């Protein structure tokens, strides 16, 4: 049996993953507080920061540094964990994103 290959992740798909991950953090107050402290942001600046590709890259990096958190998100959202590294690469300018 031949398996279909998934299309490569696009920049838009990478941004969507980061935004979904950020929404997941918003549902976890302790994790969100920790992330905001590490990012040097307050809740009042979160919405405007979310439109910045560098910030979205930071969201993905946060998940990559916390494997248990990433695995919970992946199980809930039915996402392969390897997509986090691919999305981070794209948002950070990889492959002439």
Secondary structure, 3 states (H helix, E strand, C coil): CCCCCCCCCCHHHHHHHHHHHHHHHHCCHHHHHHHHHHHCCCHHHHHHHCCCHHHHHHHHHHHHHCHHHHHHHHHHHCCCCHHHHHHHHHHCCHHHC
